[in-house]
């Protein structure tokens, strides 16, 4: 990647970085540059926002890399809890959120972000998530179901 592409990758590539982490967890590791070489030509939106990837493209990439079954789309935290309570198996999921807390505005604002569900914290209602950051690193965070409801989370169980 060029330095400009790397800068944009850090800003826009939360979906690809979650897929790369999922590939690692599923025993099929892929490096950022390998991922870019495989998919850059198929994603024309990368010309303007390098790394920005739709959920439809993410589903196709997951299938191409053979790292998950056809995702089950769950539209809300309540539906996700019902899915689990009904015996649904969840090893990993892409967790898309549509809101985030803005320190500047002191309220929730529209921000689209993707995290990867890594697991569930024992003895709490918290989910353990890997969250790509705009500094190019990924951080582990814990979010409760109420926090996920607040940021309008939806789930793609893979």
N, C-alpha and C positions, 0 to 999 in steps of 0.2 A: 504494500500500500504506500501511496505517496504520503508525505506529511499532512497535506490537506485532507486526503481520504481518511487517514488515521484520526484526525481531529473530528471529522464528521461521524466516523464510525463510533467514536466515544459518545457523541451526542445522540445519535439516532438508532443505534444497533441493539437496543434491549432485547428485541425478539430473537435476532440471530445469536446473541450471546447466551440466551436461555437455551436455545437449541444446541449450541456447542456444549454447554454444561450438561444437558440431557444426554448427548452422545457420549460424553465421558462417563456418566453414571451408568449407561447401558453397555459399556465396554467397547465402544466404537469411537475412540477419541479422534477429534479433528481440530487442527489449528485454525486460528482466525484466517490466516492467509490461504490455507487450503479451502476453507469454506468460501471465501471471496472468489477464488479462482473457479470453483465449481458453479457458483450461482450468480455472479455479477452480470453476466450476459443475459440471463433470464429475468432480471429485475430492472427494467428500464427506469424506475423511479430513483434508483441509486445514482443516476446522473446528476440529480439536483440535491438529494439528501442521502448521501452514501451510508448504507446500512439500514435505512428505513424499510421495514418489511411488514406487509399486511398479514393478518391471521390466515387468510386463504393461502398466501404464499408459504407461510410457516407450515401449514398442514401438508402442502405438497413437498416441502423440503424434508419434513420428518419422514414421509413415506419414501422419498428418494434415498435418504440415508438409512432406511430400515431400522429406525430406533423407536418406533412406537406403532401401535395399532391406530385405526381411524379414531380420531379424538371424539370423545363425548363432550358436547357443548352444554355447559350448565350455566344458566343465565344470571344466577344470583347466589348469594351466600345461603339463603334459606333453602333453595333447591339443592345446593351442594350438601348441606347438612342432611336433607331428606335422602339424598343419594347414598350417603355414607350409612345413615341409619337403616336403610333398606338393604344393606349388605353390599353396596357398590364398592369395588376394590379401587383404591387410589394409591398408586406408588408415586406418581409424579403428575403434575399438571402445569400448564402455562396459566398463569393468573394475570388477567388483564384488568387494570384499574383505569378509571376514567376521571378521577378527581385526585387532588393532592392538596395538602395543607400549604398555604402560602404564608410565610412569615411576613412578607412585605404587605400583603393585603389583609392579613389576620382572618382568613377564611379559606374554605375549600374553593379551588379554582380548577378549571378544566385542564387536565394534564393526562395524557395517555401514556401508560407505562406497562411493561411486562416483567413479571417475576416468575421464578420457577419454584414450585412447591417441592420442598425436600422431605418434609415429614410433619409430624404433629408433636408438639411438646406434651410430655406426659403430665398429668394432673392439672392441666390448664386448658382453656379453649383456644390456645394459640397455635397458629400454623408457623412452621419454620420455612422461610423463603430465602432464595438467593435473589438478590436485587442488583442488576447491573447499574452502575453509576456513571455519570458523565465525565468522571475523571479517568475512565478506562478500567477501573477495578470493579469487582463484584463484592457485595457485602451480604452477610447473613443477617436477616432481620426476623423478628417475631411479630406477628400481627394477630390480634384477636378477631373473632368473627364479627364483632360489632365494628371494629376499625375497618375491616374489609367491606362491610355493608356501607359504611360511611363514604368510602372512596369508590363505590359502585363496581365492585369486583365481579368479574365473570370468569369461568373456569373452562379450560379445555383439557380434560383428563386424557393422558396419552399412555 
